[in-house]
Amino acid sequence: MKKFSIIGLLKIVLPLLLGVYLIWYFFDNMSEKELAGFYKALKNANYFWIFLSLILSFGAFLLRAYRWKYVLEPMGYKTKFWNRYHAMMIGYIVNLTIPRAGEASRAAMLFRSDGVPFSKSFGTILAERAVDLIMLASVAALTAILGYDNFVKIFDEIKTNFSPSENASNGFPWKIVIYGVLGVGFLGLIALMTFKKALRNKIIGFVKDVFAGLFSIFKSKNPWAYLTQTLAIWILYVVYFAIPFLSLEQTKDFPFEGILLAFIAGSLGITFTNGGIGSFPLLVGIAVAFFLGANDPNASATGKALGMIIWISQTLFLIILGLLSLVMLPKNYNKEDVETELLESENS
């Protein structure tokens, strides 16, 4: 039986509580007039564009699953396309409940279906996350180039809304406590590695496998295919985010610069809470309202409605696809099967 972990529990509960609080703040912060405008926008939206957006997002999922093979094959692992897809979608729904646990779940699922060792596939997923970070930074850079002044103004507004008050530092020193706990934990791990040779060898082996996955991109037989498909995936991300803007009369002629800014704001929101609960529609709403301007009395309501439409549609779609994958993923391997296969390959 696994030991109870307070830190592990906090990592799950705190983002969820923050998300619930932001959902409450999202609605509580609206006046009756703004709330009426919000529901009116939801009611009058043309949901054909939302459906089209979901189709394109599904295409991005398929392309991401296909691209995964380029970093698995250099390590000698042949995997089935649909198994990679199902493992990826299961990882996505796990991320909705436990922050950053989806990557580990995705690697574990590919282990169950295709026998790829966890540490090897986990390394390729870390490499994928590094590439995603570079692509997101590239979109942010493009956005800043297109409209630097607006970029700064919107993120100043976001910072103002979400920064703690000046008096917050006078309370309990949570930062010191958290860093202290992490420091003690790190020193404890070092001590265990020093005196427990088996644990040390296991950790070193895991780190080596992770780095093998990280560098598998450069060992790919077709790195250009990986890079071009990465570009295509991110173009799809921006396009399927942009299409719902056509669903509302007020945003159908929205400037491209504004769409990119809202995209960056939404991406930032996903890092705040599990799956962007509360934070995604709130931040997208701020960006959209900024561009609709003070001359539109319903700017805030429209922005929040659009953010909520995008977030709810994508999240429900992700949950449905993830649950289907959970049922459809074959469980061909267990731990003993994989260990036997590895021993045979080493002796051959």
C-alpha positions, 0 to 999 in steps of 0.5 A: 500500500502506498504511503500517504503523501501530503505534498502529493495530495496538495498538488491535486487539491490546490489547483482544483480549489483554485479552479473552483474559486476562479469559476465562482469569481468568474460569475460573482464578478459579473453584474446582473446586466453583464450576466444577462449579456453573457447568457444571451451570447451563449444562446445566440452563438452559432455552434456550427463553428464550434463543431468545426473547431472540434473536428480540427482539434481531433485532427491535431490529436491524430497528427500528434499521435502519428508524430510520436513514432518518429522519436520511438523508432530510433530506440527500436520500438515499433508501436501501433498508431491507435495505441499511441493515440489512446495512450495520449488521450488517456494522458490528457484526461488524467491531466484534467484531474492531477496536474502533470500526471498525464505525461506519466499516465501516457507512458504507462499506457503505452507500456501496457499496450506495446511494451515500451519501457516507461522511462524510454517513452517518458523521455520522448514525452518530455522532449515533446513538452520541450518542443511545445514550450518552444512553439508557444514561445514562438507564438508569443514572440510573433504576437508581441511583434504584431502588437507589442503595446497591446501585448504589454497592456493585456498582461499588465492587466492580467498581472494586476487581477491575479497578483497577491495584494501587498499585505499578503506578504505579512501573513504566514510565510508559505514560500519559506515553508514550501521551499524548506520542505522541498529542500529537506526532501531533496537532501533526504533523497541524496542521503538515500542515494548515497547509502542505498546502492540499488536505489542509486542505480535505479535512479541513474538508469531512469535518468539515462532512459529519460535522456535517451528519449529527449535526444531521440528527436535528433536520432530520428530517421526523418527529423524534418517530418517531425518538425513539419508536423510540429508546425502543422499541429500548432497551426491547427491549434491556433486555427481551431482556437480562432474558429469559435470567434466566428460563432459570435456576431461581436467577434466575427471580425476580430483582429488576428493579433487579438486572437493570438493574444487570447490564445496566449492568455488561454495557454497561460490559464491552462498552466494555472489550474487543471485543464484551465478550469476557471482560469482559461475562460477568465483570461480569454475573456480579458483579452477579448474584452480588451480588443472589443474596447470600451465602446462596446458595453457588452465587451466583458460579457462577450469575452467571457462567453466566448472563453467559456464556449471554447473551454467547455467544448474542448474540455467535454470533447477531451473527456469523451475521447479520453474515456473512449480511449480508456476502454479501447486501449488494449492491455497486451503487456504486463510487467513480467512480459516486458522484463522477459522480452528485454532479457531475451533481447539482451542475450540475443 
